Amino acid sequence: MKKSLVALALMGAFSSAAFAQSSVTIYGTLDAGINKTTNSANTAVLEGKRDNNKLGFRGVEDLGSGLKALFQLEIRFEPDTGTIEGVSRPLFQGQSRVGLQGGFGTVRLGRALTALQETTIAYEPWSGMPNQAGFQTDLMVAGYRTALAGSGSDPLGVAGNSGNRFANAVWYNTPVWNGFQLNLNWAAKENNGLATALIGRGTAAAPQYPVGSLASANPYSVSATYTDTGSTLPRYSVYVGAERNAVEVKWWSVGAFYRPMPDLKLMASYGKQDLGHIVAVNDTIDAWVLGANYNLGPGKILFGYGQKKPDGQLKTKQVSVGYEYNLSARTYLYIDLSQKKIPLTVTSTDTSNQNHYALGIHHNF
């Protein structure tokens, strides 16, 4: 009887020790409000959002000797209906990765933002949030996610799928060496569900990428960053990076931020997209964005201005201003105002103004 009790006690002790070395965090974002965008599909005041709504699970297990196992799963949803985001997006739209971390850096496998897309978030005035007032989905990436078919990180994915992620991919992040870090990302050479042929340099009868065709190249994404490590709040940072998708459209980008004072963050970026593999003429698009964030009392002012210039087309110009009022460390109210001047058509000699207004609440948990 005594031996059995001792055995049970030892098992409980070892179980507790093992459990103590593992942790799982549940986190998420809820963002909802009202918005209106003129001269677009959203012409009426509707239930809207500024940021992606997500529910995530993140875990770490200490394997000993400085080695850790990692995983992260992230669901995206619509708070006004409770449905999964988009009709064709996967359950874990945000990301689904598992990997190892140690003195060698971090290796992960699965699906998530590409290395360069993930890097640029810190250099955009709306912190990469995919909303009309922000610059991340269009100008920040030189139209890489919103130009003609074939651009974006996943051109062979199903219609409506995210344009800034790789699936069936591997990520490697080096350790940070005196402020410098290298981020690499490589994906499998395959079709991710393309249901409509990509005509490209072909014809409707003989498209360059027929339905079901495999990628012509392995997608990759790479970025390098250098960030000031002299203080808790970095004073400056720079990045450079490049990406090639499955149909060999290329995008490269450089950018920086600088804090002349703790409450003011200035940002600038430049990017260029090369569509030469699938477009015969007017095959480049370049863009630049300037931005600023300024902490003022319990709130923050956001500002940005940028331009995008495709070959042979009129420029797209955008100016945006926003304000966040912090109710707590995790909740804030926001207002966004933006005007985007866009060409009426690809060959247009005139532009149209898209005016955007948004008001809402954002909560992190």
C-alpha positions in Angstrom: 0.0 0.0 0.0 2.8 2.4 1.0 4.7 1.5 -2.3 1.6 2.3 -4.3 1.2 5.7 -2.6 4.9 6.6 -3.2 4.6 5.6 -6.8 1.5 7.7 -7.3 3.1 10.7 -5.6 6.2 10.4 -7.8 4.0 10.2 -10.9 2.1 13.3 -9.8 5.4 15.2 -9.2 6.8 14.3 -12.6 3.5 15.2 -14.3 3.5 18.6 -12.6 7.1 19.3 -13.6 6.4 18.4 -17.2 3.2 20.6 -17.3 5.1 23.5 -15.7 7.5 23.5 -18.7 4.7 23.9 -21.2 2.3 26.9 -21.7 -0.6 27.6 -24.0 -2.0 31.1 -24.5 -5.4 32.0 -25.9 -5.5 35.4 -27.5 -7.6 37.4 -30.0 -8.9 40.6 -31.4 -12.5 42.0 -31.6 -13.0 45.0 -33.9 -16.3 46.3 -35.0 -17.8 49.6 -36.1 -19.5 51.5 -38.9 -17.8 52.7 -42.1 -18.6 54.2 -45.5 -16.5 54.3 -48.7 -17.8 56.3 -51.7 -17.3 55.1 -55.3 -16.8 51.5 -54.2 -18.9 48.4 -53.5 -19.3 49.7 -49.9 -21.4 52.8 -50.7 -23.7 52.7 -47.7 -23.0 52.9 -44.0 -22.5 49.3 -42.9 -21.2 47.2 -40.1 -17.5 47.3 -40.6 -14.1 46.7 -39.2 -10.7 48.3 -39.1 -8.7 45.2 -38.2 -9.0 41.4 -38.7 -11.0 39.7 -36.0 -9.1 36.7 -34.7 -9.0 33.9 -32.1 -5.6 32.4 -31.6 -3.8 29.6 -29.7 -0.1 29.9 -29.1 2.0 27.3 -27.3 5.6 26.8 -26.1 7.1 23.6 -24.7 10.6 23.6 -23.1 12.4 20.6 -24.3 15.6 21.3 -22.3 19.1 22.4 -23.3 17.8 25.6 -24.7 15.4 23.9 -27.2 11.7 24.8 -27.4 8.8 23.5 -29.4 6.4 26.1 -30.8 2.9 26.1 -32.3 0.4 28.8 -33.3 -3.1 28.5 -34.7 -5.2 31.5 -35.7 -8.8 31.6 -36.7 -10.3 34.7 -38.4 -14.0 35.5 -38.2 -16.6 38.2 -38.7 -18.0 39.5 -35.3 -21.3 40.8 -36.6 -22.3 37.4 -38.0 -20.1 35.0 -36.1 -19.0 33.4 -39.4 -15.6 32.4 -40.6 -13.9 35.2 -42.5 -14.5 34.9 -46.3 -16.3 32.2 -48.2 -13.2 30.4 -49.5 -10.7 31.0 -46.7 -9.4 28.1 -44.5 -10.4 27.7 -40.8 -7.0 28.8 -39.7 -6.8 31.7 -42.1 -4.4 33.7 -39.8 -1.8 31.0 -39.6 -1.1 27.4 -38.7 2.5 26.7 -37.8 4.6 24.4 -35.7 8.4 24.5 -35.2 11.5 24.5 -33.0 13.5 27.4 -31.5 17.0 27.3 -30.1 20.4 28.9 -30.3 20.2 28.4 -34.1 17.1 30.6 -34.4 13.5 29.6 -35.2 12.2 27.1 -37.8 8.5 26.7 -38.4 6.4 24.8 -41.0 2.8 25.4 -42.1 0.9 28.4 -43.4 1.3 32.1 -42.5 2.3 35.6 -43.7 5.4 35.6 -45.9 8.6 36.7 -44.3 8.6 40.1 -46.1 4.9 40.7 -45.6 5.3 40.1 -41.9 8.3 42.4 -41.7 6.6 45.4 -43.3 3.9 45.7 -40.7 6.2 47.6 -38.3 6.9 50.3 -40.9 3.3 51.2 -41.9 1.3 53.9 -40.0 -1.8 51.6 -39.4 0.5 48.7 -38.2 -0.5 46.6 -41.2 -4.2 46.5 -40.5 -6.0 45.6 -43.8 -8.5 48.5 -43.9 -9.3 51.2 -46.4 -7.5 54.0 -44.5 -4.3 51.9 -44.2 -1.7 51.3 -46.8 -0.6 47.7 -46.2 -2.8 46.0 -48.8 -2.0 48.3 -51.8 0.5 51.1 -51.7 2.8 49.6 -49.1 3.4 46.6 -51.3 3.3 48.4 -54.7 0.0 46.9 -55.7 1.4 43.4 -55.2 -1.8 42.2 -53.5 -4.4 44.2 -55.5 -3.0 44.4 -59.1 -4.1 42.1 -62.0 -4.4 38.3 -61.6 -1.1 36.7 -61.0 0.3 39.1 -58.4 0.2 38.6 -54.7 1.9 35.9 -52.6 -0.7 33.1 -53.5 -1.7 33.6 -57.1 -2.6 29.9 -57.6 -4.9 29.9 -54.5 -8.7 29.8 -54.7 -10.6 33.0 -55.5 -10.9 35.1 -52.3 -8.0 33.5 -50.6 -5.5 35.7 -48.7 -3.0 37.4 -51.0 -0.2 37.7 -48.5 0.5 34.2 -47.3 2.3 31.0 -48.3 0.8 27.6 -47.6 2.9 24.4 -47.3 5.9 26.4 -46.5 8.9 26.6 -44.2 10.1 29.7 -42.3 13.6 30.4 -40.7 14.4 33.4 -38.5 18.0 33.8 -37.3 18.7 34.9 -33.8 19.1 38.7 -33.4 22.8 39.6 -33.7 23.4 43.1 -32.3 20.1 44.3 -33.8 20.4 42.5 -37.1 18.0 39.6 -38.1 17.5 37.6 -41.3 14.1 36.1 -42.2 13.7 33.4 -44.9 10.6 31.7 -46.3 10.3 29.0 -48.9 7.1 27.3 -50.2 6.2 24.1 -52.1 5.9 24.2 -55.9 2.2 23.3 -56.3 -1.3 24.4 -57.1 -3.3 25.7 -54.1 -6.8 25.3 -55.6 -6.8 27.7 -58.6 -10.2 27.3 -60.2 -9.9 30.0 -63.0 -7.1 29.9 -65.6 -4.5 32.6 -65.4 -4.2 33.9 -69.0 -0.9 35.8 -68.5 1.1 35.9 -71.7 -1.1 33.3 -73.2 -4.7 33.5 -74.7 -8.1 32.5 -73.4 -7.8 29.3 -75.5 -4.3 28.6 -74.3 -3.7 30.3 -71.0 -0.2 30.6 -69.5 -1.4 28.8 -66.3 -4.4 26.5 -67.0 -6.7 25.4 -64.3 -4.9 22.8 -62.1 -1.4 23.7 -63.4 1.5 23.6 -61.0 3.6 26.6 -60.1 6.5 27.4 -62.5 8.8 28.3 -59.6 9.1 27.7 -55.9 7.8 30.8 -54.1 10.3 32.5 -51.7 10.3 35.5 -49.4 13.3 37.1 -47.6 13.8 40.1 -45.4 16.7 41.6 -43.4 16.2 44.1 -40.5 18.4 46.2 -38.4 16.8 47.7 -35.2 18.4 49.9 -32.6 18.9 47.8 -29.4 20.1 50.7 -27.2 16.7 51.2 -25.5 13.5 49.4 -24.6 11.7 51.5 -27.3 13.8 51.3 -30.5 14.8 54.7 -31.9 15.2 53.5 -35.4 15.0 50.5 -37.7 15.5 49.7 -41.4 14.5 46.7 -43.6 15.1 45.4 -47.1 13.4 42.4 -48.7 12.3 40.6 -51.8 9.7 38.0 -52.7 8.8 35.8 -55.7 5.5 34.1 -56.0 4.5 30.8 -57.8 4.0 32.4 -61.2 7.3 34.4 -60.9 5.9 37.8 -60.2 8.5 39.6 -58.1 8.3 42.3 -55.4 11.0 44.0 -53.5 10.8 46.7 -50.8 12.9 48.9 -48.4 11.8 51.0 -45.5 12.7 52.6 -42.2 11.2 54.2 -39.1 12.7 56.7 -36.7 11.7 58.2 -33.4 13.0 61.7 -32.9 11.2 61.6 -29.5 9.5 58.7 -27.6 6.0 59.8 -28.6 6.7 60.4 -32.4 7.4 57.6 -34.9 8.2 58.5 -38.5 8.0 55.9 -41.3 8.9 55.6 -45.0 8.9 52.8 -47.5 9.4 52.2 -51.2 8.4 49.1 -53.2 8.5 47.8 -56.7 6.6 45.0 -58.4 7.9 43.2 -61.5 5.2 41.5 -63.6 7.4 40.7 -66.6 6.8 36.9 -66.4 3.1 37.2 -67.0 2.7 40.7 -68.7 4.3 41.7 -72.0 4.2 45.5 -71.6 3.8 48.0 -68.8 5.1 45.3 -66.5 6.3 47.3 -63.4 4.6 49.1 -60.6 6.4 51.2 -58.0 5.0 52.9 -54.9 6.1 54.9 -51.8 4.5 55.7 -48.4 5.3 58.2 -45.7 3.7 57.9 -42.3 3.7 59.1 -38.7 2.3 58.1 -35.4 2.1 60.6 -32.5 1.1 59.7 -28.9 -1.0 62.6 -27.5 -2.3 62.1 -24.0 -4.5 59.0 -23.8 -4.6 58.6 -27.6 -2.6 58.4 -30.8 -2.8 60.3 -34.1 -2.1 58.3 -37.3 -1.2 59.9 -40.6 -0.1 58.6 -44.0 0.4 59.7 -47.6 1.5 57.6 -50.5 1.5 57.2 -54.3 1.5 54.1 -56.6 2.6 54.4 -60.3 2.0 51.5 -62.7 3.6 51.7 -66.1 1.3 53.3 -68.6 -1.3 54.3 -66.1 -2.3 57.2 -63.9 -1.0 57.4 -60.4 -3.0 56.2 -57.4 -2.7 58.8 -54.5 -3.9 58.3 -51.0 -4.0 60.4 -47.8 -5.3 59.1 -44.5 -5.6 60.4 -40.9 -6.8 58.5 -37.9 -7.2 58.8 -34.1 -7.2 56.2 -31.4 -8.5 57.0 -27.9 -7.4 54.4 -25.3 -10.0 53.4 -22.8 -7.6 50.9 -21.3 -4.4 49.0 -22.1 -6.4 46.6 -24.3 -9.4 48.7 -25.6 -9.5 51.8 -27.7 -12.0 53.8 -29.8 -11.0 54.9 -33.3 -11.9 57.2 -36.1 -10.4 57.0 -39.7 -10.7 59.5 -42.6 -9.2 58.7 -46.0 -9.2 59.9 -49.6 -7.9 57.7 -52.4 -7.6 59.0 -55.9 -7.7 56.1 -58.3 -7.8 55.7 -62.2 -11.3 55.0 -63.4 -10.0 52.1 -65.6 -6.7 50.6 -66.6 -6.5 52.9 -69.6 -8.3 55.9 -68.1 -7.1 59.5 -68.4 -9.3 60.5 -65.4 -9.4 59.6 -61.8 -12.1 59.0 -59.2 -12.1 59.8 -55.5 -12.8 57.2 -52.9 -13.6 58.9 -49.6 -13.6 56.6 -46.5 -15.1 57.2 -43.1 -14.9 54.8 -40.2 -15.8 54.8 -36.5 -15.4 51.8 -34.2 -14.0 50.0 -31.2 -11.0 47.7 -31.0 -10.3 45.2 -28.2 -7.4 42.8 -27.6 -7.7 39.9 -25.2 
